[in-house]
Amino acid sequence: MNPFKSIDLSVPEFLSHAPYIQACVRENAVVSFITAFEFFLFETLERLVYIDPTLINDSSIPIEAKELSLVTDQDVRRWLATKVADKYLRNKTHAEMIARIDKFAKAGVSKRPEVDEWNKWSLVRNAVVHTSRFVTSDLAVAWPSRFLPTSPRI
């Protein structure tokens, strides 16, 4: 029955690709988890600033007049929170993001060993997404027990 009879692939041939499919599913899962966590970190900082804008009293983020001209009275606080979160977290490692949020939330989590472990998985995600699954030097240095500098692929 459709859609299965429309696939021109025998069952044995399909099963012969199982290891490749399993690897792709694992890699996609890592990418999805890391991306979801990045969004969580962004939203966390955004909410902190939205709830208490005084957290950024010492901030020196430049804001151009043309950016402000597009903001309506009703959403200035939301716009500011989003702008600050974007400026503070863009192009940062997860450890740096967590440290920034920890500064505002005063939760004391940035020094926990789980942050280092998570950072390793973030480097795996970056290798999958940005280098076509090739092991980067950053990944090899951060996780030498799992990825050797001479390892061509994850």
C-alpha positions in Angstrom: 0.0 0.0 0.0 1.1 3.6 -0.5 3.4 5.2 0.3 5.5 2.1 0.7 4.9 0.5 -2.6 6.0 3.8 -4.3 9.5 3.4 -2.9 11.7 1.5 -5.4 13.8 -0.1 -2.7 13.8 -3.7 -1.6 13.6 -4.6 2.1 17.1 -6.1 2.1 18.6 -3.1 0.4 16.7 -0.8 2.8 18.1 -2.7 5.8 21.6 -2.6 4.4 21.5 1.2 5.0 20.4 0.9 8.6 23.8 1.9 10.2 23.9 5.1 8.1 20.3 5.9 9.0 20.9 5.3 12.7 24.0 7.6 12.5 21.9 10.4 10.8 19.1 10.0 13.4 21.6 10.3 16.3 23.2 13.4 14.7 19.9 15.0 14.0 18.9 14.4 17.6 22.0 16.0 18.9 21.5 19.0 16.6 17.8 19.3 17.8 18.7 19.1 21.5 21.5 21.7 21.3 19.4 24.0 19.2 16.4 23.7 21.6 18.8 24.5 24.5 20.2 27.5 22.8 16.7 28.8 22.3 15.9 28.1 26.0 19.0 30.1 27.0 18.0 33.0 24.8 14.4 33.0 26.2 15.7 32.8 29.7 17.9 35.9 29.4 15.1 37.7 27.5 12.7 37.0 30.3 15.1 38.1 33.0 15.6 41.4 31.3 11.9 41.8 30.6 11.0 41.1 34.2 13.7 43.3 35.6 15.2 45.8 33.2 17.4 47.2 35.9 19.6 44.1 35.4 21.2 46.0 32.5 21.8 49.3 34.2 25.5 49.1 33.5 25.1 48.0 29.9 26.7 49.9 27.1 24.8 48.3 24.2 24.6 50.9 21.4 21.1 51.4 20.0 20.5 53.3 16.8 17.7 55.8 16.5 16.4 54.1 13.4 15.9 50.9 15.4 14.0 52.8 18.1 11.8 54.5 15.5 10.3 51.1 14.6 9.2 50.2 18.2 5.7 50.9 19.3 4.9 52.1 22.9 3.2 48.8 23.7 6.2 46.6 23.1 9.3 48.6 24.1 10.1 46.4 27.1 9.8 43.2 25.0 11.9 44.7 22.2 14.6 45.8 24.7 14.7 42.3 26.3 15.0 40.7 22.9 17.7 43.2 21.7 19.8 42.6 24.9 19.5 38.9 24.8 20.6 38.9 21.1 23.6 41.1 21.8 24.7 39.3 24.9 24.3 35.7 23.5 25.0 35.8 19.8 28.2 34.0 18.8 28.9 32.8 22.3 29.6 29.3 23.5 27.1 27.6 25.7 29.4 28.1 28.7 29.6 31.8 28.0 25.9 32.0 27.6 25.3 30.2 30.9 27.8 32.4 32.6 26.1 35.6 31.3 22.7 34.4 32.5 24.2 33.2 35.8 25.5 36.8 36.4 21.9 38.1 36.1 20.1 35.2 37.8 22.7 34.6 40.5 22.0 30.9 40.4 25.6 29.7 40.7 25.3 27.1 37.9 28.1 28.3 35.5 30.8 26.5 37.5 29.0 23.1 37.5 30.7 20.2 35.7 27.6 19.6 33.6 28.3 22.9 31.7 31.7 21.5 30.5 30.0 18.3 29.4 27.2 20.2 27.6 29.9 22.3 25.9 31.4 19.2 24.4 28.0 18.2 22.9 27.7 21.7 21.5 31.0 21.2 19.7 29.7 17.9 18.3 26.6 19.8 17.0 28.8 22.5 15.4 30.8 19.8 13.7 27.7 18.1 12.3 26.1 21.4 11.1 29.1 23.5 10.1 31.8 21.1 8.9 29.8 18.3 7.3 30.5 16.0 10.2 34.3 16.5 10.2 36.0 16.6 13.6 37.2 20.1 14.3 40.3 20.9 16.2 38.1 22.5 19.0 36.2 19.2 19.3 39.4 17.1 19.3 40.9 19.3 22.1 37.8 19.5 24.2 37.0 15.8 23.9 40.2 13.8 23.2 39.0 10.6 24.7 36.2 10.4 22.0 37.5 12.4 19.0 41.1 12.3 17.8 42.5 15.1 15.8 43.2 12.5 13.1 39.5 11.3 13.1 38.1 12.5 9.8 34.4 12.3 10.8 32.2 12.0 13.8 
